[in-house]
Amino acid sequence: MTIRAVVKGTGHYLPERVVPNSHFEETLDTTDEWIQSRSGIQRRHFAAEGEGTADLAAHAARAALTDAGLQPNDIDAIVVATSTPDLTFPSCATMVQEQLGMTRGFAYDVQAVCAGFVFALTNANGLILSGQAKRVMVIGAETFSRLMDWSDRGTCVLFGDGAGALILEAVEGEGTPADRGILATDLNSDGRYRDILYVDGGTSTGTTGFLRMQGKEVFRHAVEKLAQTANAALDKAGLGSADVDWIVPHQANLRIIKGTAQKMQLPLDRVIITVQDHGNTSAASIPLALSVGKAQGDIKEGDLVVTEAIGGGLAWGAVVLRW
Ligand code: UT7
């Protein structure tokens, strides 16, 4: 008997305020044409004043519970991937626990920036395989608008706010790649690249700080490392590119998404793409794309899904799962 962590429900939430590229033409030396041609982004959502990361996460969590037909106290653990917690502590996850009225189990955050959801999924899979939890809510939630230097046109036009959630449940499988659930994971990091993508604040400065990025350098690493980690995870699962129904990539840049699909020899019609509507929502981008992909009828039960992401650290990885 093999235990598998199987997806039971998904949900997402986007703040009400939609900000089109034209918004930035008013204050910066930029154009809608530049933003679209360099990144594929057309619009993004920004959280309202007083609306926090935990609020977005709780909305997404409620939607996932409804989708799964479950109540908050049916969940054993909440793992939130975020680099924009509302406070240094308590964790965003315990705030979500409180907002849901969940009075049992445990909750904590993981932080691997834009790769956060892949790390959180791997972590939740470990909780299920080790018998620590039978049902885990995995959430990616971010308010990156609060880390933007609005005078830096190279970064502030790229990011957005949002949250996505996925409920995993322990289910008995056969131990073959035909099983539903998480089949393989691949995680990597390399701290030597800390200076190409970071936030210049924290306890060392006493400020929240602003996101700083050498875009071209990050781009170069992304194209090289994403196909590599996705193929490594597929290999661990005993599968190959030809078995993949859907790539659900981190949504940072349409050119990176296209480049990775090309390296994996997969056509674009097998890729869930939401970057045009959401911008880069860091750890929230994959669960948002999974939830949107399922809601629009693309991702169906039995489909082989590969998620892959890279972000600050650098940290990168991939998860192969059968929906
Ligand atoms: O999610 C975490 C991982 N993050 C990523 O994956 C992001 C990776 N990087 C990227 O997506 C791309 O590198 C960017 C979209 C950030 C930039 O695209 P690029 O093709 O690498 O452009 P670039 O940085 O080489 O900039 C080209 C030019 C520069 O001007 P010069 O120096 O050639 O005169 C920039 O100053 O574009 C200029 N530029 C802009 N122009 C108009 C930079 N930002 C803007 C802007 N509007 N908003």
Boltz pocket constraint, residues with backbone or C-beta under 6 A from the ligand:
constraints:
  - pocket:
      binder: B
      contacts: [[A, 29], [A, 30], [A, 31], [A, 34], [A, 35], [A, 38], [A, 39], [A, 114], [A, 153], [A, 154], [A, 155], [A, 157], [A, 214], [A, 215], [A, 216], [A, 217], [A, 218], [A, 219], [A, 222], [A, 252], [A, 253], [A, 256], [A, 280], [A, 282], [A, 310], [A, 311], [A, 312]]
      max_distance: 6.0
